[in-house]
Structure formats: C-alpha cells, structure tokens
Amino acid sequence: MLVVVMGVAGSGKTTVGRRLADAIACGFVDGDSLHSTSSVQKMTRGIPLTDSDRAGWLDAVHAKLADAFRHELSLVVACSALKRSYRTVLAGDLPVEWVYLKASEELLRSRLLNRAGHFMKAEMLNSQLATLEEPSVAVVVDASQLADDIVEQTLTALRNRAKPKV
C-alpha cells in the first residue's frame, strides 16, 4: 500500500505519517527531507516556492513511491501535495491512497507559531492556503484531533476502501 499524507504546513503530516507507518509496519518518508538546499533556503527566508522550484522535489518523492511499489513494499509519505497537478506527478500511474489532513487556518497558524527548528514559518501559511486545491478523492480527516485518533480513523477508512464492493 502506498499512502501519501498531505496537507498544509502545520496539519500534522509528519507526526501522523510516522504513526501510520508504524501501524502498517512499513517505511516512512518525510517529503520535506527531499527538498533541495536552495528550496529550503528560500522557504527559510519566507519566500514561497514556485512550480519550477518544486519540480525536482516532486520527482524525488515520486521516485520513492515508485521504488517501494517496484519492490512490492508499503510506504507512507508525508508531503504537502497542495495542487492537483502535484498529486498527478507524485502518483504517476501508481496506486496511491491519499490522506488529507484538513485544518482551520487558526489551528495551522498556532501550530506553526509554536514549532521550533523548522524552515516553514507561519508567514508562509497564507501562500500555502492560497495554493491548496483540496483533493476530490482522499480520506479526509480533521487535523484538530489527537494524532492517534487520526491514525485510527485513517486505518479504518483505508481498510473500508480496500474492501470489494458487493
């Protein structure tokens, strides 16, 4: 199973993704770790990335998913995947399950303001929200809940999606 946990900065992608990977007993990749140095520096300065900036990053995340699929391994990836076109590149022709952590602007902002040591600052939240195109096909979970509750709801939804329709 290939799962991408997506959402705006501060939605809990990494926390939920790691716990979901533990629950499924599979690998985990934090998409943020695949950004180029120049992109991280740009974001650290509060400058939003362009589609051109993201191209290599999207390819790198897709390569991780494709490698897992090729080796018949399950993988959970935490990745913003804000635009439909980004999700198309990320998935390619792979059977990706999308989990969208939906949160209010107030919750996201408060989490970002309380987060230390990350390149994504609260000042960039508006650009992320403006870029976000909510997915039409995804498990949508309220990100204001406890991470363990989000994981449990996600697992239940993924299991229900995998059941054959009768």
URKA-V543088 format. One line per field, one symbol per residue. psi: psi as a letter, one per 40 degrees, with the letter a starting at -180 (. if undefined). Layout:
# URKA-V543088
psi->???
This chain:
# URKA-V543088
psi->hhhhhiiiheeedddddddddddefiihhhddeeiiddddddddeehiiidddeddddddddddddddddefiihhhhhdfdiddddddddbfighhhhhhhiidddddddddehieidhiddedddddddhhhidhihhhheeiidddddddddddddddehih.
